[in-house]
């Protein structure tokens, strides 16, 4: 479900490595759900995914600020929206109001694909022109 391939590569090594890590964490979450791991295990895996996503978003946003990427405000708004959605889900999961389902994982996969292949691919040429690696 969360298989990395070169169609996701933006051509910036640090960003590509982080995207690969996000896919790996999402795969772990999917595997934990599919094997029926307990809530404590799912909570830890979800927490790692949420924390790493924040690190990744900060990395991209720093590049955008440093190199004055013209669409940085809209890109950050996408990051902020997903962050709010994921944190809300994490709170609801911890409180026992929701469970991790295939629908949630499908949402996460779709978002990763659309964001990387859409928004991230838009900034890649701009950053490469500025020798960002």
Secondary structure, 3 states (H helix, E strand, C coil): CCCCCHHHCCCCHHHHHHHHHHHHHHHHHHHHHHCCCCHHHHHHHHHHHHHHHHHHHHHHHHHHHHCCCCCHHHHHHHHHHHHHHHHHHHHHHHCCCCCCCHHHHHHHHHHHHHHHHHHHHHHHHHHHHCCCC
